[in-house]
Amino acid sequence: MFATFMIDQLDALMLARIQFAFVISWHIVFPAFSIGLASFLTVLEFRWLKTGEPIYAEVYKHWVKIFAVVFGMGVVSGVVMSYQFGTNWAVFSDKAGNVLGPLLAYEVLTAFFLEASFLGIMLFGWGRVSKRMHLASTAIVAIGTLISGFWILAANSFMQTPQGFMVGADGLLYPTNWLEIIFNPSFPYRYAHMMTAAFLTTAFVIGGIGAYYLQSKKHVEHRKHGRVMLGMAMVMAIFVAPAQVLIGDMHGLNTLEHQPVKVAAMEGLWENERGAPLVLFGIPDQKAEKNHYEVKIPYVSGLILTHSFDKEVKGLKNWAPEDRPFVAIVFWAFRIMVSIGMLMVLVGLFSLYKYFKKQQFNSDSIWFHRLWMMMTPMGFIALLAGWFVTETGRQPWTVYGVIRTAESMSPVAAQQVATTLIGFIVLYVFVFGAGSFYILRLIAKGPQPYENPADDNFYEHSITEGQGRTLSGDSNASEHMESNSTESNSVKDLDKPADDVEDGGLR
């Protein structure tokens, strides 16, 4: 019934766009969270090795479980993304595959394989490899997530500001300069903006949970863990949130240069204006080409966009209606993203004030901790809003100015797209709902005591003489042991540790 309603109201193209938006909205959350978590875990383990304080190991072991779930859900949602390129967007894959295919392949070869190789050591190697090796594995996984983001953002940025290619007689895109393709005009700003957003999103999740542990009567034993979490998150809020504002400003100026229609939609400007006003509130009407119920501040947008009071900013009417994005989504998503970003800056300033007052961890700082708890999901909301600005603002193009979205879709029927969309919704609610529920259970349980660090000491491990002789290639290890043993001729002698076995320094 729901599928019939969607088919009656929407065509195949709109359904395919909705499906892609649904899938990518889920997917962007998990990789961004895993990027921030991997770096957070690296810092935690480094602090543990440097100070020897068990509290850092306890917090690490707590969050590495959450990281494993988040990483897994990111991989699953990424597979579905690839699936869509072959079903709903096969024409786009055919036209742009010569450029985007290698970029995505490089992501697998340089990042995913790197992460997969050391992820096992990171998750299961505690106490089985040396402490330095385990730290190195965690750091390599963190670096792998940053490399993965590099290639994904390079591909996406090419779709926003394409260069370094030619269109062949067959209508396909062919690369002419890979450096220009990778380092296209918007890539440096987009990559910096996205990675910083990932760090801030993670910081506010960790800080909010740390504040919860500081205030919750059920988690009195986790107060010290909460201090570590909130303290590290405060550093990010104090220093990185203002940096994100500056990066966002540079990104906006770059977008104005290369995608001015997107900026016009973000600002809700229909006419060319000198000293363009900042529209705080308004309801964009795409048919009437104006905003209803506007609330605006004169000159502010012009000052932000051009750093001048009298330079002209182009309005949406400079482009044909069919070349404009859906203004209402871009307009409001941009305001949600900016509002949350400014709120993060204010939380950072409040945190700095509490730090100088030495009150950041006091149990009576109730409103301060509640503010951090309120901010826990805000990074995800800002992340999704920013992604909607980026992707919706590029419409009606898949590759800006080169390939239209309407030309990119596979010849599939609306009924097929609607059916798979419903299937994705049901599957995602079940799979990711279960994963999210498990994460919430881990958070409710809290970090567990690190009672006996010696149990996880890799250098306490050893191997038996029999195992050592077998590993060294002695095919008659058992007979050799029997002939040289004065204590017993039983097979149990093979399990006795021997000092004369060369174990490569494992002990």
N, C-alpha and C positions, 0 to 999 in steps of 0.2 A: 504493500500500500504506500509506504514512504517512498519506495523506488519509483512507483508510478507518479506520485506527486512531483518528485524531482524531475522526471522526464518531461512531464507536462509543462513545468515552469521554466526549465533550463535546457539549453542545447548541449550537445556533447562537448563543445569547446569550454563552456563555462563549468560544466561538471568536472572536466579534466583539470582545469585550473584550481577548482575547489579541492579536488583530491590531492593535487600537488601541494597546495598550501597546507592542507591538513597534515600530510606526511612530513613535510619539511619543518613544520612548526614543532612537531614532536622530536624530529631528529636534531634540530639545532640546539635544543635544550641539553641533551645528554653529552654530546661532544664538548660543548662549552663548559659544562660542569666538570667533566673529566680533565679538561685542560687545566683549570684552576686547581682541582684537587690534587693532581699529580705534582704540581709545583709546591703546593702546601705540604704534601707528604714528604717531599725531598727536604724541605726546610726543617720539618719536624725531626726527621731521622738524623740530619746533620746536627741539630741541637742536642739530640740524645747522645750521639757519639762524642760531641765536644764536651758536654757537661756531665754525662753519666747519670743524669736525673731520670728515674723511672717514669716520671709523669709524662715525658715526651714519648716514650715507647708505648705507654698506655693509650695516649691520644692517637698515636700512629696506628696501632693495631685496631682501634675503633674505626677510624676513618678509612683504612685500607679495605675493610669489608664493604663499606658503602661505595668506595671507588670501584670495586670489582663489579658490583651490580650495575652501577651507572655506565661503566665501560661496556659491559655486555649489552645493555639496552641500546647504547649508541651504535654498536655494531649491527644489531638486529634491525634498527630503524634505517641504517645506511643501506642495508641489503635491499630493503623495499624501495628506497630511492632509485637504486640502479635498475630495479625491476620496472619502475615506471617509465624510464627512458626508452625501454624496449617495447612497451605496450602503448602508452598514450602519446609518446613523443618520438616515435620512430623516425619521422621525417626530419625533425630537429637533430636527432642523433646522426642521421645520414649526412646532413648538410654540414654540421659543425664537428663531426667526429674526428676529422683529421687534426683538429686543433685541441679539442677538449679531451679526446681519448688518451693521448700521451700524457697530458697533465694529470689526469686521474690515475693513470698507470704509474706515474712517478710517485704519486701519493702512496700507492700500495707498496711499491718496491722500496722506497726510502723511509717511509714512516710506519705503515701498518706492519710490515715484516719486522721492523726494529722493535716496535711495541710488543708484538706477539712473541718475539724471541726472549725478551727480558721480563715480560709480564708474569710468566710462570715463576721466575726467581723472585720477583717482587712479592707475589701473593703466597708462594709456598716455600720459599727458600730461607725464611727466618730460622736461624739455628742450624741450617744445613749448608750454608756458604758463609764465608767470612763476613764480618760486619761491614767492612769496606766494600766488598763485592755486592752486598745487598744494597748499600747506599748507592753504589754506582748503577745498579739495576733500576732502582727507583728514579734516579736522575735521568737515565737513558729513556725510560718510559715517558718522563716529563718532557724531555727534548723531542721524543717521537711525536707527542701530541702537538707540539709547536710546529714541527715540520709538516705534520698532517694538515694543520691549519694553513700553513704556507701555500701548499699546492691547491687546496680547496678554494682558498681566497684568490689565488692567482686565476683559477678557472672562472670563478664567479666575477672577478673584476674584469676579465676579458669580455664577458658578456655585457658588462656595463660600459666599458670604454675600450672597444676592440681596436687593435692595431697589430702590425707585423704579419699580415695575411693578405691573400688575394682571393678573389672569387673566380673560379674557373668557368669555362664555357658550359660545363655541366651543372652549374649552380652551386657547386660544393666549395667550401672554404679550404684553402691550402696555406700552410704556414710558409712564410718567407723569412722571418727573423724570430727565432725562439726567445731571445732576450727581450725583444720588444713585446712579444706576446705575454711573457711572464711578468715583466716589470712594466706593465701598461700604466697609463697616467694615474688611475685611481688606486692601484694596488697598494702602494706604501701606506696611504692613509687608511684604506679599508682594513688592511691587515693589523695595523697598530690599534685601530679603533675596536676591532673585533676581539683581539687578544686581551686588551685592557678590559673590555666588557666581560670577558670570561673570568678574569681575575677578580673583578669587583663583584660579579654575581656569586662566585664561590665564597668570597670574603664575607659577604653579608649573610649567606646561609650559615657559615661556620660561626660568625659572631652572634647571630640571632640564637643559635642553639646554645652557644656558650653562655649568653645572657639568661637563657631559660634554665640552665643548670645552676646558675648563681641565685636565681629567685625561687626555684621549685623546692618545696619542702620534701618532695619524694626523692630528690637528688642531692641530699646534703653531702653524701660521700663523693660527689662529683664536682664540688665547688672548685677544687684546684684545677680540674680539667677545664672547667668553664673559664677560669682566669687565663689559661693558656690560649684557649680558642678566641675569646673576646679580645685579649691583648694583641694577638697577631692580626685579627681582623681590623682592629682600630688603626694599626699602622697602614693598612691598605686604604682605609677610608680617609685617613688624614692626608696621605701623599698621592695616592693613585686617582681618587675621585676628582680632585682639581685638575690633575694632568689629563684626565679623560675629557674634561670640558675644553681644554686647549686643543687636544687632538680632534675632537668633534668640530671645533671651529675651523680648523685647517681642512678637515674632510668636507665640510660644507662649502668652503670656498672652492675646493677642487670640483665638487659636484656642480656648483654654479657655472664653472668654466666649461665643463664637458656635458652636463645634463641640465641645462637651465630650466627645462620644462618641469623636471622633478622638483627643483627648488621652488618654482612658482606654485606648484601644488602643495608643497610643504608649508609655504607661507600663506596660501590662500589668496594670492594676488591674481586678479583677472586683467587689469589694465597695466600698461607701462607707467611706472611712478618714480619720481625723484624724491628721495627722502621717504622711502616706502615705510608704511606703518607696520608695527607688530600686531597682528590680529590675535588677541588673546582668546577670543571666543567667537564662534560663528558657525553657521550651518551652510556649507557649500552647496549651491544648486547648480549642477552641471548643465542642465537644460537652459536655465535663465542666465547662466554665466555671471553669477554674483553670489555673495554670501548674505544670508539672512541673520538678523539679530547680532550684528557685529559689535564686538568690544575691542577697540584697538588703541595702541599708543603710538603717536606720530613719530616718524623718523627712526625708530628703533631697528626695524628689519633692514632698512637701508644702511644704517651704521654697522650692523653686524655683518651684512653680506658684502658691502663694498668698502667698509671702513671710512665712509664719507657720508656727509649729510645731503649731498646734492647729486650724486651719481645715480643713473637710471637703473632700475631693476625691471626686467621684462615680465609681463603678465602672461597668463595662459592664452589670451586671445591672439597671441602671436603664432600659435600653432593651430592647425585644423582640428576640429573636434575629434576626428578619428585618430589623431596622433597624441592625444592627451591621456594621462593615466586617470584612474578613478579617484577623483580629487578628495572626496570625503574620507576615504581610508587613509590616504597619505597624510592629509591634513591632521586628522585626530591621532593617528599613530605617532606622528612626529611630536605632538604635544605631550602625549603620554611618556614617550622616551625622554624628552628634555625635562619634564617635570620630575620624573624619578631621578634623573641624573643630578639635578639641582638639590633634590632632597638628600641624596647621598653626600653631596658636598656639605650640606648643613649638618648632617649627622657626624661627618668627619670633624667639623669645627666644634660641635658640641663635645665630641670625644676628646679633642685636644684640650678643651676647657676642663673636662673632668680629670684628664691626666695631670694637668698642672695643679689641680686641687686635691690630687691623690684620692679621688673618690670613685674611680671607674669600676672598682670591684666591690665597693661597700654594699652591704645588703639593703641599706636604706636608700640607695640610688634606684628606687623602684621605677620611676618614669624614664630614666636613662636606659635601663635594661628593657623596659617595655617597648621603647622606641626601637631598639635593636631587634627585638623579637618581631615587631611589626614589619621591619625591613627585610625579614628573612626571604619572602618570595618576590620582593620587588625587583631584584636583579633579573629574574626570569621574565617578568612582565616587560621590563625595559628592553631586554634582549629580543623578545618576540615583536615588540612594537617597532624596534629599529629594523628588524628583518622585513617587516611588512612595508616600512618606508622604502627600503632598498629594492625589494622585489616588485611591489605594486607600482612604485614610482618609475620603474623601467618600462612598464607596459605602455603601448601595445607591442613591445619588442621582446624577443628572447635574447637576441644579440642586438644591442642598441643600434638602430639605424641601418641594420643589415638584414636581419631575419625577423619577420613579424611572428607573433604568437599564433595567429590564425593560420599561418603557413607551416607551422611546426608540428601540428598534431597528426597523429596516425589516423587512417580512415576507419575509425571505430564508431559504433552506434552508441547513442546516449544510454540505451538500456545496459549495455556492457559496462560503461563507465560507472553508471549509478550502482550496479550490482557490486562491482569491486570496491567502490567507495563505502558502501554499507558494510561489506566484509572487512575492510580495513578498520572502520570505526569499532565494530564489535571486537575484532582481534586486538586492537590497540588498547581498548578499555580493559580487556581481560589481562593481557600480558603486562602492559606497563602499569596497570592498576595493581597487579600482584607485586611487581617489582617495587613500586612506590610504597605499598603497604609494608613490605619487608624492610625497606629503608627506615620507615617510621618506627617499626618495632625495634630496630637496632638503636635508633636515637633514644627511644623510651627506655631501653635497657641501660644505655650509657656505657662508657669505657669500663673495662674490667681490670682488677688489680694485677699489677705486674709483680707477683709475689716472690718469685725466685728467678732473678735474671740469669743465674747460672744454668738453668734448664735450657736456655736459648743460646748458650755460649758455644759457638761452632768449634772452638779449639778444644772443647772437652770430648769431642767425638774421636773415635778411633776405629780401627778395623782389626780383625783377628789375624793371627799368623797364617791360618789356613786360607782366609780370604785374600791376604796379601800375596801368598805364593801362587794362588790361582790366578789373580789379576796379573801377576808378573809373567805368566805363561808356563808355569810349572805344571805339566799335565799329570805328574805323579805326586801332587802335593800331599795327598792323604798318606801314601806309602812313605814318603820322606818324613812326615811328621811321626809316623809310627816307629820308624827306625831310630829316630833321634830322641824319642821321648823316654824319660826314666820314671815319669809319674804314672802314666796310664796309656793303654793302647786303644782306648775308646775314641769314637768319632767326636766326642765332646771336646777333646783337646783342640780340635780345629777352631773352637770358638773362644779360646783364650787369647787375650791381647798379648802381642809379643813386641818387645822393645827393639828387636833386631830387624823388623820389617820396615822397608823403606816405603813410606806412604805418601811421599811427595809433599810433606809438610802439612798434611791434613790434621795432624794432632797439634 
